[in-house]
Structures are given as C-alpha cells and as structure tokens.
Amino acid sequence: MLGSTHGTLTTDSRRARVVACGEQPGPAVHGRPAEVDDLDVGGRPLYADVPDLDRFFRPESVAVIGASDTEGRPNTGVTRQLIDWADRVGARLHPVHPSRPSVFGIPCVAAVADLPEQVDLAVLLVAEPLPLIGQLAEAKVKFAVVFASGFAETGEEGAVAQERLAAAVAESGMRLLGPNTNLNAFSSFRDDLDGPGIALITQSGHQGRPVFALQELGIRLTHWAPTGNEADLESADFLSYFAERPEVGAIACYLEGLKDGRSFLLAADRAARRKVPVVAVKVGRTETGARTAASHTGKLTGADTVVDAAMRQYGVIRVDGLDELQDTAALLARARPPRAEGVVVYSISGGTGAHFADLATEAGLRLPALSEAKQTELHQWIPEFLSVANPVDNGGHPVGDWRGRKIIDAILADPSVGVLICPVTGPFPPLSDRLVQDLVDAAEQTDKLVCVVWGSPVGTEPAYREVLLGSSRVATFRTVGNCITAVRAYLDHHRFVSGYRSPFDEAPRTPSPSFRKAQALMRPGQQLSEHAAKQLLRAYGIRVPREQLVTSAAAAVRAAGLVGYPVVMKASGAKIAHKTELGLVKIGLTSASQVRDAYRELTDIARYEDVTLDGVLVCQMVERGVEMVVGAAHDELFGPTVTVGLGGVLVEVLRDTAVRVPPFGEEQARDMLGDLRGRALLDGVRGRPPADLDALVEVVLRVQRMALELGDEVAELDINPLMVLPRGQGAVALDALVVCR
C-alpha cells in the first residue's frame, strides 16, 4: 500500500531561474534575442528557431576546399559530383587547393582568403577542419560542410575534438553541417516530378536510400539533409525549415539520436502547427540498437519510452522499418485530407477481403458496415449470395466489364467512406488490368483516398509499372502491412492536426504563488522527510491526509484522537525511502494502546536500523480508492517528464505507466490515463465505484507545474500511492518522496 518508486528531475540550473530571478533571457528565437514571452517558467524556449537554409540548398557560390582532379583520389570523385551539382543549381564553383592552378579546368585559388567573392557554401574535403573555421569566418562564409570522421562517433577523445569544432563554429557565426556527413545533400533529384514532395533527414546516408529511390516510382523528393554528428546544424533545424517549405508535403526522418530533445519537440510543434506530417524511424528501441547508434553518431538515443511518448505527443508518426518509412511518407505527402474515417475493403475474393479486414481492424482502422440502401445498390452488379457489407466481395467477374467501375463509384459515393482499399493478391490478366484501370480512373474523379495493394512478387507487370505507378492519385503498396500502417498514420495525422493546440502556447511564463512557498521548504542536497515532502505537495494544492508529527507516545495518542481512528503511523525521517520494507509503517490502529505500542516499536526499529527520525507521523487512514503513482523525472534528452500509473506495489510488478513531456494540458493528461493497461480500474470494476478522474488529472497537472518550476532544485519527486477516491471525492497523496539537488 505504501511502496514507492523514484525518478529524477533536473534542468539546467541557470536557465531554469531566468524568469523567476529576473536574469537576462535565454537563447535567440527566430533570429532575434529571446524575450520573456519566448521562455517558459523554467527559462526554456517556447518557439523553434528556424534557420534560413535557402542559401545552403540553393547557393549562388560554392567553395570546394581540398578539391582534386587526380584520378584515383577520393576527393576527385567528390569534386566531380559537387561540380555537377553546382551546375544544376546554378551556383558558381571555386576550387581551393594550395598547389593546383586549376581543377577540372576551373581556375583554382590557393587559400580561402584568395576567393574571388564571398561564398554561400564551403565544402571541406580535409581531414582537419578546425584550422579552417576561422578563415571561413573572416571570409564571411554562410555555411560549411565537413565530411571528415573521427569525432564523437569514435569515443571520448573524438567527442572532445567535436566540442572544439562546435565551439569554433559558434564563435564564427557560420552554420556547419557535420562532421561525419556525406554527399547526400548534393544528390541529383528528379526535376520532372510535380506535386507535394518528401523532404528527407537522415543521420546515416545509406538508410535514406530507400526513400530517395521513391523518385523512380514517380514520387518527388525535395531535399535531403544528412546531418551526421550534428556539431552545429541538427535534425531539428532541418525539420523546422522543411515545415515552412510550400513544396514539402511530408518529412521523412531516420534518427539514431537527438542532439537536444526540446529542440526536436519545438520543431515537431512547428510542423504540427502547419499540418505537415513527420514520419520517423528512431533507432534505440533495444539496448543493442541504442548502443550501436551511439557508436555511429555519438548522440544519446534517449529512454525509448520517453522518446515514443514525446513523439506521439507532438504528432510525429514513428515507424519501425525503412519500407514503412517510404510508404507512409509517400502517402502522407500526396493524399488529400480525408472526408471521412471509414475504410472499405473491396476485393475479388471473400478470403482476401476477410483476411485484410481482420488485420485492418486489429490495427485500429474503422471498417463501418455499409447501409442497407448501399448494399442493395451494390447488389445490382454483384450476386446476391456475396457479402457487400464491408468487406465488399464482387466474386471476380464484375471487374472484367462495365460493372467494375459502377461498383467503385458507388462505394466512393458513400458519405461514411473516406478510404477505399483494394488488395490484389496476384495478377490475373485481363481482369486485373481492367480492375486497376478502373481504380485509377475513379481516383482521378474523387477527393477520397484510393489504395491498391499489388501483391505480385514480380512487380514487372504493366498494370503495376505503368498504370498504378503512373497515377499520382492512387496510393500503391506491395504489402498489406505497409498499406495498413500508412492508412492508419494518414487518418491519425489528420485527426491530430485538425484539433491541434500547441502546448507551448499555454505554457506558464511566470512562477505560481506556490513556487515561493516551495522554495522555503527546499533543503539542497538532502532528501526531505515524508512530513516535509507532504508540506511541499500541500504548497502546490495537492491534498494529503490529516496528520500530525509527534515525538512521544503520549503525543501520538492525542494526535490519533484529533485525526480520528483508525490511523496509520509511520516513521518520518530525511533518509527513509522504503519504510514498509524496514517495518516502519503500522496501519489500521484503532485504540490508544495500539498507538502507544506502535510508537515504541517504530522508534525501536529506527534505533536498530540506525535511522534518524524527526518524529512519527500519525495519519488519517484512507482505504477506499484506486492506488496510483504520479511522479516527475528527468530525461537526458527532454528534461522534465511526468509519469502516471498504477501505484502501490503494482507499479513495481506491472510497470503500467504513461509518460508525457511538459508542457501539456488537460487533454494530454487524460490521454495518459487512456494509455494505461489498467485503465478499467479507474472506471470501476466488480462493483467498485468509478474513481475521481478529474481529481487525478488535476494532480498530474499540479505535479507538472512543480516539475517546470522546481526543475533545478528537485532531483526526485514521487507520490506513491496517490489514493484516488470515488467520483466527486478527490484524491489524497498518502506518501511522497522528494530529493533536493
């Protein structure tokens, strides 16, 4: 009943007190000095800084330092590709080499200082980039790219070298991509494709290849940002920039780690505000994956449960495989918003339709039964003995003549239908050819989403290569799983952005009145006693039981009379974490003699265990409710986090918890409860009354406020158990742990 679990909560101590103590505001926002309104109560930025990367992707002039045209040298191939790229984007290219008069017939200068003009972009083909940073700054170069490896990805020594590089870049005022990046940003993109495209962000160039190859299927790629080790420019910078680009329909990311969790969330928030979908593979679900990613890029992968929750909180669609990344991003980039959320499965085989419907329903897609009137209409062209409720089984023959298009149009005309999916398990010409042509033609005449799963393992059939891939309106997949993943993401994304309200807009800017009271209770470097911890909760309006701290058996008896029997007695001291395990808790005491005996026993155990007490708590006994845990912790990437879950001993046995990254509002707090496997306990089971959800949500929000305001002063904060009483009766914090920094 009184078990406890402990997390940590820390933030940067200087930034956390910017507003409260009147210090100068923090980092620049949108290219200008940050104002107080740009910072939350902990001094953290509330808006994404969007770098102007136009001159990076479309420079007017480029310098290639270390350029070469000697065959067989690695720099030669890179130089040749950069020359071709500069020609495509219309940039003037200047080779730089100390001993070459020209490179590939282009006049070469000996040093950066000799460049004939101020350049937008410098590409460094050198092993030691640091000595050049100052020269580039003097030449007022806007952007630099460093391909060299041997930095943070190699370990501690490399990390120190990367810190020196980053410091030099920060002082220069220039922006840098890399180190340990590659040529992907300078790849050849098809310019004959139109419509919204995919912008790609990768921390491993090879992992972006499947998305880049979508161009061969007629899907436009607008940009590719291979961020490497992110000594300066990071994934969040490109995410913010791409979210502002009108030609970008979706952003696809392959992430091994995040340089700064909050920067990433601010960028994701910018994309959500603009309704731009972000699809991401994030490495680190397993310990092995996290370890490998760290060796590759030198960045933290983050506790995966926090990463997952944070991404969902800001609408980032997380997928597991590169095939899912390309298919989901392609669909989201090109599909119009849904007119309805209903999905209809249309097939030539009852078995195919039933199997697909099972998988789709299990994944959370809604397959509504078509109305009786609609089914009657479909039976004009489909035999009566076939089911057309949803899935719609046409039996095969109608797709080979005029009836096929009639069926498709009738389904799409249903107002409850937003998505039509037709799985084709294998080619069966000429029927399959007529079927896909009808689907393509119908898709051109509707604003609803039409998807086809072309199940052939060959993929060379004209119906697939020419008809389906030739359509910009039909979303074509090769696997059922990818189709279901993409359609679910499509519906989830549009549902999310349609009601999106940025939590950063409502984040507290100034400390609450509770903050000053709480500061007086802090004991730097110490753990608070339970009594003091509950005073801290009380300062933030969190209800605790009636209780008194006593230092004698006689005082304990008097306190029990005032609190009211039955009572709970607990040893209270600054260094007691797990009282139950030490026998320092006595429950259900109903008489003065029991209270006297309990006091003596508790103090005897404390002496035997060498535990220093500040007294014994005599507490109101609260039994009727659902035990929950609410706490705050510190994540290395995202900073303060708030957790809620089943409490008491269940938190350690079931580990049924949900986490969010502040700031968040009431809706997200309620969504946290929906994430719990044991959510039904709060609704009342086996005759128990429903719990007071409003009171539980209020506690979660108050703990969030504590996390935001006391982040640099509290290392651990844990309420376990929080007894959530029946509806309308509130919630009571029965035990609390607070460790001060």
N, C-alpha and C positions, 0 to 999 in steps of 0.2 A: 504493500500500500504506500510505503514511504520511500521506495527506491528512488535513485537519482541518476541521471546521465549528464555528462558535462561536455560542452563545446567551448569554443574560444571565440572572442570577438575583439578585433583590433582594427584601427585605421591609422593612417598617417597622423601622428600627433600634432604636427604644425597645422596641416590643412584642416583638421577636424575642429579647430578652435578659431578659425578665421573670422567667422561671423560673430561668434559669441564674445570674443575678446577684442573686436574692433581692429584686427590686423589688416594689412593690405590684402585685397582679393587675390585669388589664385591665378591659374593659367589663362592664357588668351583664349577667347571663344570667337569663332567666325572671323579670325584675323585681327581682333581688336582686344584691348585689355579687358579682362573679365570684370563685370560689375557685380555688386552684391546679389542682384536678382538672378545672375547666372550660376550661383552656387547654392548648394543645399545647406542645411543646418550644420552639416559636418565639414563644410568647406570644399565639397566635391563638385565638379562641373555638372551642369544640368543640360547642356546642349552640345552637340557634336561640332567640333572644329572641322570644317570642310576645306581641305587644301585645294588650291587651284592647280589641277594637274593637266590642264589643257596643253600647256607647253611641254609637258612630259610625253604625252601621247602624240601630239602634233607639233613638234618643234619646228622652228624656222631655220635653226642652225644646230649642227651636232659636231662635237669634237671626239675623235677616237684616239685615246692616249695609249700608245703601245701598238699602233696599227702596223700591220705587216702584209707583204705580198710574197714572201718567200714560201714556196710550196713545201708542204710537209710540216709547217709550224702550226700549232693550234690557233694562234692569233690570226693567221691568214684566212681561215675559213670564217671566223667571226667577223673579221673586217669586211670580207666579201658580202656576208649577209647584211651587215649594217649599211653598206653602200647601196645595196638593192632596196633595203627598207627606206633609207633616206630619200631615194629617188621616188618611191611610191608615195611618200607623204609630202613630197615637195620641199624637203629640207636641204640646205647647203651643208656638205660634209667636209670637215677639215681633219686630215690625219695629223697626228702628233708623234714624232719619233726623233730622238737626238741625232741619228746618223743617216737618215734617209732623205733624199731630196724630193722623192715622190713615192706614193703608194698606189698601185693600180692606175698610174697615170695622173693621179690627183696630187697637186703640189703639197708637200709636207712641211710643217714647221717643227722646229727643234724642241720647243717648250710651250707650256701653257701661256706664258707671258707674251709669246710671239703670235698668238692667234690674231687673225686679221679683223675679227669682230667679236662682240660679246655673244657667247653662245648660250642657247637654252639648255642644252643637254650635253654632258660629258660622260663618255663610256670609258671606264678604266680597265684596260687589259693588262694589268700589272699585278704582281704578287704582293706588293707592299703599298696599299693605297693611302695610308695615313700621311706620308710626307706630301702628298699632292693636295690634300684638303685645303691647306692654307693658300696654295697657289690658285686653286679654283675659286676660293672666296675672294681673293684680290681681283680676279678676272670677272667677278660678279656673275658666275655661272649659276643658273637657277636650279638645275637638277644634275645629279651624278648617279651612275650605276656602277656597282662593284661586284664583279663576278668571283673574285678570289675567295677561296675557302680557308679553313684553318682558324676559325674564330670560335664562337660559343658552342658550335656543334661538336668541338673536339674536347671540351672539358674546361677545367678551371683556368688554365693558362690562356686558352683561346678566349674564354669569357672576359678576362682582363683586357686582352687586346681589343675585343669588340667594344668594351666600355670606353677605352681611349678613343677609338674611332668615333663612337657616338658622341662623346663629349666635344671632339673637334668639329663635328658636323653641326652640333647645336650652337657652338660659338660662331660658326661661319655664316649662319643664316641660310645656308643652302639646304635643299632636301635631298636625301640619298635613298636609293633602293638597293637593298642587300645588307651586308655581303652575302656570299654563298647563294647568289641568284643565277639566272641564266638568260638565254636569248628569247624566251617565250614572248616577252612584250613586243619583240620586233619580228614576230612571225608574219607570214603572208596570209591576210584574211581575204576571203572572197568578197568582192565588191558588187557582185551581180545579184545579191540576195536582198530582199527588202523586208519591211515589217519590223516589229519589235524583235530585238536580238537578246543574246545572253552575254553578260559580262562575267568574266571568269577570274577568280582569285585562287591562287594555289601557293602552298608552301613546299611543294615538290613538283617540279615541272612535269615529270613523267605521269603523275597522277591526273594531270589536266588533259592528257592526250585524248581520252575518250570523248570529252566534251568538245574539244577542238575539232575532232573528226565529225561532229554533227553537221558541219558545213557540207560534207559530202552527201548528206541526206537532205540538203536544202534548207537547213536551219541556220540562221545568221548568228555569227559571233562578232560582238562589237569591240571588246577589249580583252586583254589577258594581262593580269598583274601577278608575276611570280615573285612573291615577297621575300623569299629567302629567310635570313636570320632576323630581319626587321630591326636593325640597329637604329633606324630612324623611321622611315615610312613603314606603316604596318597595315595589316589586313583591314583594320577599322577605317583607316584613311581612305583606302580604295572603295570600301563599302559605302562610306558617306558620299564620295564623289560619284560613284556609279548610280546611286539612288537619285541623284539630281539630273542624270542624263536622259533626255527625252527618247533617245533611241534604244534605251535599255528596258527590256520587258521583264527580265529576271536576272538575278545574280546567283551564280553557282560558285561554291567555295569548297576547297579541300584544305582543311585546317589540321595541323599537327599540334599546335599550341596557340595560345593567345598571349600577346605581349602585355596587354592590360585589359582585364575583364570589363571594367567600367567603360573604357573607350569603345570596346566592341558593342556593348549594350546601347550606348548612345548612338552609335552608327546604325544598329538594328532598329532603334527607335525612329531615326530619320527615315529609314526605308519604310517602316510601318506607317508613318505619317503620310508618306507619298504613295502608299499602297503598292510598293514594289516588292514582289516576293523574293525571299532569300532562301536558297536551298543549300544545305551544308553537310558534307561528310566531316565529322570531327573525330580524329583518332584519340584513343585513350580510354575506351570502354573497359579494357582489361589492363592488368598490371603490366603484361608483356608489351601491349601496344603503347602504353604510356612511356615505358622505359625506352622503347625503340624510337619513339618520336622525339624524346629529349636528346638522344644521341644524334638525331638527324638535324634538328634545328636549334637545340639549346634553349627552348622555351618550356615553360610549365604547361602541362596538359590540363591541370585542374582536376579537382574531385569530380568524377563524371556525373554523379547525381546532381551536383550543383550546376555543372555545365548544361546538363539536359534540361533542368528546370528553368534556368535563366534563358535559354534559347526559346523554349516554349512560351515563356512569359512575354517575350517580345516578338513572337510570331515567326521565328526562324525555323524552317522546316528541316529537321535533322533526318538524314537517311544514312544507311549503312554502306551501300556499295556504290561504285562508280557508275554502274549501269543504271541504278536508281537515280543517281545524281543527274545524269544526262537526260533520262526520260522525263523526270519530274520537272527539271528546269525548262526543258523544251516545251512541255505542255503549258506550264505557267507563263512562259514568255509570250505565247501566241494566242492562248484561248481567251475569249471574251468572258466577262463576269457571268456567273450562272443566273439564269432566270428563275430556276427552282432547284431544290436539292435532291429531288427524286431521281434515281438511277433505274433505267430499264435495260435489261439484258435481252438481246434479240439474237436468236441463233437458228440454225437449220437442224439442230439436234437437241432433243429433250435432255439427253445425258450431258451434253456440253453446257446447256443453259443451267441445269440444276447444279452442276459442279461449280460453275462460275458464281452462281448466286450464293452458294454456301460460303465460298471464300470471301466474296464481297461483303456479305452480311457480317461474317466473323470479324472483318477488318473495320466495321463500323459504318459502312455505306448503307443508306436507306433505300430499299427496294419496295416502293409502295405498290400495292395491288391496283391495277388499272380498274377504272369504274366499269360497272356492268354495261353502260352505254358504249364505252370504248371497246370492250371485249366483243360486244355484238357487232360493232363496226368492223373489227379485225376479222371476225368470222365470215365476213363477205368474201374474203380471199384466202382464208386459212380453214382447213377442215374442222368441223365441229368437235371432233374427238381429240384435238390437240389443245393443250393449255395455252392461253394467251393472257393470263392474269399478270404475269411477270415472275419469271422469265416468259418471253414470247417465243414459242416454238412454231416455226412455219412448216416443218416437215420436209423442207428441201425444195420441192418442185416450184412453189411460187416465186422463188428468187430467179428463176430462169426466164420469166416473161414479164409482162406489164404489171402483174400483181406486186412484184417485189418493191417497186418504188411507191406504190399506193400504201403498202404496209408501213414503210419507213416514214412517209409523210404523216400518216395517221398517228403514229406513236409520237413523233416530234410535235404534233399539234396539241397534245395533251398538256394542259397548264401545270400539272403536277410533275412533269418530266423536265429535268434540266440537263440530263446526260443520257445519251444512247450509246451502249457498248455492244459491239458485235464481235464475239470471238470466232475466228475462223481457224479451226484446229489443223487444217491442211488444205492445200489447193485441190480443187476438183473442177477443172475447166470443162465446159464453158460456164457452168453455173457460178463458180466463184468469181470469174471475171465480170459477169453481169452484176453480181451482188456488190462488189467493191465499187463498180462504176456508179451504181445507184446510190450507194452511200456517199460517194464523193459529190455527186450532183446534188443530192439532198442537203449536204453540209453547206454547199455554196448558197443555198436558199434559206437557211435558218440561222438564227443567232444562238442556237443551242449547241452544246458540245457533242461531237460525234467521234467515238473512239473505235478503232479496229485493232484486234489482236491477231496478227498474222503468224500463225503457229508453225508454218513450214520451217523445217531446219535448213532448207536450202537457201531461200531468200533471193533467188535469181529470177523468179517468175515475173513476167511483165506486169501482171496485176499488182504485184507488190512494188517492183522497182520503178515502174512508170506511172501507174495510176495512183496508188496510195502515196508514195513518196513525192509524186508530182503535185499533190494537193497541199495547200497551206491551211486548209480548214479542217482536215481530218487529222486527228492525233493517232499515229500508228505505233503500235508496240509489238515486240517479238515475244514477250512473256506475259502470262496472266498476272503474275505477282507484281511486275513493274507497272502494269496498267492500273491495278487496284491501288498501289501506293501513290501513283501520280494523281489519280482522280480524287482520292481521299485528301491529298495535300491541296489540290485545287479548290475543293469545297471548303476545307478548313481555313485556307488562306483568305478567301473572300468573306467568309463568315467573321473571321478575326478582324480584318481591316475595316469591315463595314461598321463595326461598333468600337473601333479602337480609340481610346483616350490615353494619351501619353501620361504615364505615372509621373514623369519628370515635371510636367506642368503643375502638378498638385503637390510636389514635394515640399516639405517645410523649409522655409528660408531662415527663420529665426528660432531661437530656443524657446521652448514652452516654459511656463512658470514652474513646472516640475523640475526643470533642469537645475535651477539654483538650489532647491531643496535637496536634490540628489547629490550635488557636489559636496555638500556638508557631511554626507554620510560616507564618502569615499575614504578608504584607507590604502594609500598607494603601496603596492607590493604585497598586500595581505588579502586573505580570504575573510569575508565577512561572516560573522556568526549568523545562524538562521534568523535570530531575532532582528539583527541589523539588516539582513537581506530583505526581510519582510517589510521593514520600515521603508526601504528603497522602493519596493513594489507599491506600497501604500502611497508614496510620494507621487507615483505615476497613475494613481487611481485604480490600481488593481486590488481587488478585495482579498483580505486574508482573514483567518478565523479570529474570533475573540480569544485573546490570550494574555497572559501576564508572565513576566520573567521574575523568578523568585530565587532566593539564596538560602532558604531554610525550609525545613519540613512544615513548620507552623505556618509560614507564609504560603506554602503550597496548598495547604488545606483551606486557608482563607481565599486564595485565588480560585480554587475549584468551586467554592460556593458562589463566587461572583460570576465566573464563567458559565457555570451550570453543568451538572452531571448529565451524562458520562463525559469524562475528559480524557485527553491524551497528554502524556508527559514525555518530554524529550530533552535530552541534554543539549545545551546550547554553548557552542564554543567556536572560536575563529578557525580552527584547523580540523573540524569534524566534517567529513564529506559523506560517509556512508554510515549513518547512525544505526540503521537496522541491523547491519552485519555485526556491529560491535555490541548489540544488545542495549543500545542507548535510547530505545523507544518503548514506551508502555502504553497500550491502548485499552479502551473500554473500562476505565476505572470508575467505580460507581459509589465509593464511600470514602470517608475521611481516613479510615485506617489503611485502605488500599493506596491512597495518595501518599500518606506518610511513609509506608513501606517502599513505594516506588521511588520516592525522593532519595531515601537512603541507598537503595540498590543502584540507582543511576550514578550517584556520586561515588559509591564504592567502585563501580566498574571504571569510571573515569580515572580514579586514582590508580587502579590496577593497570589500565592501559596507558597511563601517563599522558592523559588528555587534559588540557587546561580548559576549565569551564568559566563562562561568565555568568552562569546560572542555569536554572532548569525552567523550561517553558511549560506552563500549564495551559493547554489549548482546548478550545471547543472541539468536540468530536463531530466530524461531518462524514456521514456514511452514504447517504442516498444520492448517487450520481454516477457519471462516467468519468473514469480517471484518464486524463490526458496529460501530455507533456507539451510545453511551449518553451522554446529557448532561442537564444541568439548565439551565433558562432561567427568565426572569421574564416573566410576562404582566401587562399593566397592570391587568387585571380580577381575575385569580385568584391572582396572586403566583407562588410556586414551581411550576414544571411539570417533568416528567421525560419525556424522549424516548428512544425506542429505534428503531433502523432498520438497514438495510443500510449497512455502513460502507465505509471506504476512499474511493476515488474515486466509488463508486456512490452515496454519499449526495448528492453534488452533481449527478450525472447523472439518477438515478431519483427522488430525493427520496421514497423509500419509508420513511416513518417513522410511528410511532404515539406519541401523547402522552397522559399522564394528569396529573391534578392531585392532589398529595399532600393528605391521607394516602390510601394504598391498600395492599392486602395482596397476598399471593402470587397469589391467583386473578386479580386485575386485572392483575398483572404478566404472567401467562401469556396473558391475553386480549389484551394489547398485541401479543404475538407473532402471535396469530391475525389481527390487523388488517393485517399486512404482506402486500403482494402477493407478495413473495419468500419467504414463509414456508416454501415447499417446500425451499429451500436448507438450512434447518436440519434437515430430516428426512433429508437425504442424497439426492443426485441423481446419475445417471450413474456409479454405482459408488462414490460417496463415502460415508463412514460418517456416520450421524446425529450431529449436534452435541450438545454437553452443554447441554441446555436448562436443567437445574437450576442449573448454574453461571451461565448468562446471567441467569436470573431473580434469582439471589442478587445479582449485580452491580447489576441495576436497583434492587433494594430497598435496597442499601447506598448507591447514589447518591441515592435518595430521602431516606435518613437524613441525608446530607450537606446536601441542599437544605433540609431542615427545620431543621437545627441551625446551619448556616453562612450562612443566607439573607442576613443583613445584613453579612456580611464577604466574600462571594464575588459578583463581578459576572458571571463567565462560568465555566462548568465543562463540559469536553468530553473524552470518552475516544474517540479515533478513530485507528486502529482498535482495537477490542477483539477479539482473536482468540479465537473460541470453538472449542475443541479437540473432538475426537471424544468421544462419550459416556463419562463417567466420568473425563475428563482435565482438566476445569476450563476456565477462561477467563483470558486474560492481556491486560492493558492495555498495548499496545505504545507508545502515545503519549498524552499528556494535555496539556490546556491549562487553566490556572486563572488568572483575572484577579481580583485582590483589589480591593475597594472602598476 
